[in-house]
Amino acid sequence: MAIQYVNEVELDGKNVIARFDFNVPLTKTSPYEIIDTTRIDLALETIQYILDQGAKKLVLMSHLGRPQGQFKEEYSLEPIASYLAEKLKTEVLLTESCTDHGIKTLLNLPNPRVILLQNLRFHKEETANDHEFAKTLSQYGDIYVNDAFGTAHRKHASTYEINSFFKKNACAGFLLKKEMNALDQVVNNPKTPFVAIVGGAKVSDKIKIIERLLPQVNHLIIGGAMAYPFLKAKGINVGASLCRDEDVALARSILKQRTSKKIILPIDHLCAMDPNNPNIMTTKDAHIDDGMMALDIGPQTISEFAYILKDAKTVLWNGPMGFFEKEDFSKGTFAIAHLLAELKDCFTLVGGGDSVNAVNQSGKAQAMSHVSTGGGASLEYIEQGTLPGIQALKFGIN
């Protein structure tokens, strides 16, 4: 059964309730301001399309942060409402809560045309996938649109259970479609050579994706803190580098597999006593002295990774190569961004929060084939080939 998309549904004169992912970073103190508007900007195509097609009302909903089911001012969607009003050049009314009795009255008034529900996660029922909460939300629309790829891996009321109230009237937005099409190029018959680059802090967080990718890829490059448990499992000293015993055990089990010969690990590192220590040294090989902490890949490793990547036709990148937030240890991560940007006839997909931040900071985001808005969602899609929110759009809720 195929997913129905927003451009395949009659919207004229209808009330539309749409789930987006406006979970954007805000400043820490009041007045709260948006630091990065990317997720909102990527939603504008679907929003504008719904309005242009003559929808009577457009009710927008999203979560922001993790307020644990209670109102917290720092997680209010007020900055998002202001930004949307500016971009859409129309009034955007923010409700006091998702369950205001006055919302139904608003739906029958000529203005405003765009309503933004206050943070869904101010209600614990959202993350509990509560049926009655989903029913309340469903009463605000004749058509349901899900364009929140970043939360499509969650069985939450606004992404999953709500589908049970919109049989044949639920559809996907343009961003969800783009994400699925891009990820399908990695999941289904990627062009070869296929190279995956995996970083991050914990092997336990990425073990499923590593096991899923190893049979598929030609090479699996492992960098950043992810590499140290693998090096230790191979008997190489990693000094004081981030390395948990359980991750070493997992790395050892992966290295026993026949496909482990595809794994490429760093051959040198940038090290310091700690991230704030100005005395940085470059190791001669993969060995890290006691008391030293590896915080980035070294120049030999960058050259090695560049040699492997130069002929790639498909690249998936998830996770930085070091502590890139600090300029001294950003060279490896930014080198990867620059290498991928220069590849010809290659599909490059960047997924995962830290790698997305890194590619944006490198100034090379526009050169990538696709930069995913969903960290956990993109990984889970690659692991499973689908997501609960996508399945619900396809088949509904029984």
Solvent accessible surface area in square Angstrom, and as a share of the most:
residue,aa,sasa,rsa
1,M,166,0.74
2,A,90,0.69
3,I,14,0.07
4,Q,59,0.26
5,Y,34,0.13
6,V,0,0.00
7,N,77,0.40
8,E,110,0.49
9,V,24,0.14
10,E,116,0.52
11,L,2,0.01
12,D,90,0.47
13,G,49,0.47
14,K,68,0.29
15,N,23,0.12
16,V,0,0.00
17,I,0,0.00
18,A,0,0.00
19,R,0,0.00
20,F,0,0.00
21,D,13,0.06
22,F,0,0.00
23,N,47,0.24
24,V,7,0.04
25,P,69,0.43
26,L,22,0.11
27,T,49,0.28
28,K,184,0.78
29,T,101,0.59
30,S,73,0.47
31,P,103,0.65
32,Y,47,0.18
33,E,103,0.46
34,I,35,0.18
35,I,113,0.58
36,D,51,0.26
37,T,35,0.20
38,T,57,0.33
39,R,65,0.24
40,I,0,0.00
41,D,55,0.28
42,L,73,0.37
43,A,3,0.02
44,L,32,0.16
45,E,88,0.40
46,T,1,0.00
47,I,0,0.00
48,Q,77,0.34
49,Y,53,0.20
50,I,0,0.00
51,L,14,0.07
52,D,97,0.50
53,Q,78,0.35
54,G,27,0.26
55,A,2,0.01
56,K,94,0.40
57,K,1,0.00
58,L,0,0.00
59,V,0,0.00
60,L,0,0.00
61,M,0,0.00
62,S,0,0.00
63,H,6,0.03
64,L,5,0.03
65,G,17,0.17
66,R,163,0.60
67,P,0,0.00
68,Q,135,0.60
69,G,24,0.23
70,Q,102,0.45
71,F,126,0.52
72,K,65,0.28
73,E,102,0.46
74,E,74,0.33
75,Y,63,0.24
76,S,12,0.08
77,L,0,0.00
78,E,111,0.50
79,P,24,0.15
80,I,0,0.00
81,A,7,0.06
82,S,70,0.45
83,Y,38,0.14
84,L,0,0.00
85,A,31,0.24
86,E,120,0.54
87,K,91,0.39
88,L,19,0.10
89,K,181,0.77
90,T,52,0.30
91,E,101,0.45
92,V,16,0.09
93,L,57,0.28
94,L,43,0.21
95,T,8,0.04
96,E,151,0.68
97,S,28,0.18
98,C,0,0.00
99,T,54,0.31
100,D,43,0.22
101,H,177,0.79
102,G,38,0.37
103,I,1,0.00
104,K,100,0.42
105,T,83,0.48
106,L,34,0.17
107,L,10,0.05
108,N,116,0.59
109,L,81,0.40
110,P,118,0.74
111,N,105,0.54
112,P,13,0.08
113,R,82,0.30
114,V,0,0.00
115,I,0,0.00
116,L,0,0.00
117,L,0,0.00
118,Q,11,0.05
119,N,0,0.00
120,L,0,0.00
121,R,28,0.10
122,F,19,0.08
123,H,34,0.15
124,K,143,0.60
125,E,57,0.26
126,E,0,0.00
127,T,67,0.39
128,A,73,0.56
129,N,37,0.19
130,D,48,0.25
131,H,87,0.39
132,E,108,0.48
133,F,10,0.04
134,A,0,0.00
135,K,83,0.35
136,T,41,0.24
137,L,0,0.00
138,S,11,0.07
139,Q,86,0.38
140,Y,4,0.02
141,G,13,0.12
142,D,69,0.36
143,I,4,0.02
144,Y,0,0.00
145,V,0,0.00
146,N,0,0.00
147,D,1,0.01
148,A,0,0.00
149,F,1,0.00
150,G,12,0.12
151,T,5,0.03
152,A,0,0.00
153,H,27,0.12
154,R,96,0.35
155,K,111,0.47
156,H,19,0.09
157,A,0,0.00
158,S,0,0.00
159,T,0,0.00
160,Y,40,0.15
161,E,21,0.10
162,I,0,0.00
163,N,2,0.01
164,S,25,0.16
165,F,66,0.27
166,F,9,0.04
167,K,142,0.60
168,K,186,0.79
169,N,63,0.32
170,A,12,0.09
171,C,0,0.00
172,A,0,0.00
173,G,0,0.00
174,F,32,0.13
175,L,16,0.08
176,L,0,0.00
177,K,68,0.29
178,K,102,0.43
179,E,0,0.00
180,M,18,0.08
181,N,81,0.41
182,A,7,0.05
183,L,0,0.00
184,D,44,0.23
185,Q,92,0.41
186,V,0,0.00
187,V,17,0.10
188,N,85,0.44
189,N,146,0.75
190,P,21,0.13
191,K,133,0.56
192,T,87,0.50
193,P,49,0.31
194,F,0,0.00
195,V,0,0.00
196,A,0,0.00
197,I,0,0.00
198,V,2,0.01
199,G,0,0.00
200,G,17,0.17
201,A,52,0.40
202,K,82,0.35
203,V,0,0.00
204,S,39,0.25
205,D,97,0.50
206,K,23,0.10
207,I,31,0.16
208,K,129,0.55
209,I,2,0.01
210,I,0,0.00
211,E,78,0.35
212,R,72,0.26
213,L,0,0.00
214,L,1,0.00
215,P,89,0.56
216,Q,55,0.25
217,V,3,0.01
218,N,63,0.33
219,H,63,0.28
220,L,0,0.00
221,I,0,0.00
222,I,0,0.00
223,G,0,0.00
224,G,2,0.02
225,A,21,0.16
226,M,0,0.00
227,A,0,0.00
228,Y,7,0.03
229,P,2,0.01
230,F,0,0.00
231,L,3,0.02
232,K,89,0.38
233,A,19,0.15
234,K,123,0.52
235,G,70,0.67
236,I,49,0.25
237,N,56,0.29
238,V,7,0.04
239,G,27,0.26
240,A,49,0.38
241,S,8,0.05
242,L,103,0.51
243,C,30,0.18
244,R,85,0.31
245,D,116,0.60
246,E,94,0.42
247,D,1,0.01
248,V,11,0.06
249,A,55,0.43
250,L,48,0.24
251,A,0,0.00
252,R,108,0.39
253,S,51,0.33
254,I,0,0.00
255,L,41,0.21
256,K,161,0.68
257,Q,68,0.30
258,R,200,0.73
259,T,22,0.13
260,S,19,0.12
261,K,149,0.63
262,K,42,0.18
263,I,19,0.10
264,I,32,0.16
265,L,19,0.09
266,P,2,0.02
267,I,68,0.35
268,D,0,0.00
269,H,1,0.00
270,L,18,0.09
271,C,0,0.00
272,A,0,0.00
273,M,111,0.50
274,D,57,0.29
275,P,38,0.24
276,N,119,0.61
277,N,33,0.17
278,P,111,0.70
279,N,111,0.57
280,I,64,0.32
281,M,76,0.34
282,T,64,0.37
283,T,9,0.05
284,K,187,0.79
285,D,76,0.40
286,A,15,0.12
287,H,84,0.38
288,I,0,0.00
289,D,72,0.38
290,D,120,0.62
291,G,38,0.36
292,M,24,0.11
293,M,49,0.22
294,A,4,0.03
295,L,17,0.08
296,D,1,0.00
297,I,4,0.02
298,G,0,0.00
299,P,79,0.50
300,Q,86,0.38
301,T,0,0.00
302,I,41,0.21
303,S,72,0.46
304,E,66,0.30
305,F,0,0.00
306,A,26,0.20
307,Y,151,0.57
308,I,22,0.11
309,L,1,0.00
310,K,110,0.47
311,D,82,0.43
312,A,3,0.02
313,K,63,0.27
314,T,2,0.01
315,V,0,0.00
316,L,3,0.02
317,W,0,0.00
318,N,6,0.03
319,G,5,0.05
320,P,14,0.09
321,M,0,0.00
322,G,13,0.13
323,F,82,0.34
324,F,7,0.03
325,E,106,0.47
326,K,68,0.29
327,E,151,0.68
328,D,65,0.34
329,F,1,0.00
330,S,7,0.05
331,K,129,0.55
332,G,0,0.00
333,T,0,0.00
334,F,50,0.21
335,A,22,0.17
336,I,0,0.00
337,A,0,0.00
338,H,76,0.34
339,L,40,0.20
340,L,3,0.02
341,A,25,0.19
342,E,117,0.53
343,L,34,0.17
344,K,165,0.70
345,D,106,0.55
346,C,20,0.12
347,F,34,0.14
348,T,4,0.02
349,L,1,0.00
350,V,0,0.00
351,G,2,0.02
352,G,8,0.08
353,G,47,0.46
354,D,72,0.37
355,S,1,0.00
356,V,25,0.14
357,N,72,0.37
358,A,0,0.00
359,V,0,0.00
360,N,59,0.30
361,Q,113,0.50
362,S,18,0.12
363,G,62,0.60
364,K,64,0.27
365,A,21,0.16
366,Q,177,0.79
367,A,54,0.42
368,M,14,0.06
369,S,59,0.38
370,H,29,0.13
371,V,35,0.20
372,S,1,0.01
373,T,17,0.10
374,G,1,0.01
375,G,20,0.19
376,G,42,0.40
377,A,0,0.00
378,S,1,0.01
379,L,24,0.12
380,E,50,0.22
381,Y,7,0.03
382,I,1,0.01
383,E,37,0.17
384,Q,109,0.48
385,G,31,0.30
386,T,34,0.20
387,L,2,0.01
388,P,27,0.17
389,G,0,0.00
390,I,2,0.01
391,Q,64,0.28
392,A,2,0.02
393,L,15,0.07
394,K,54,0.23
395,F,113,0.47
396,G,27,0.26
397,I,28,0.14
398,N,192,0.99
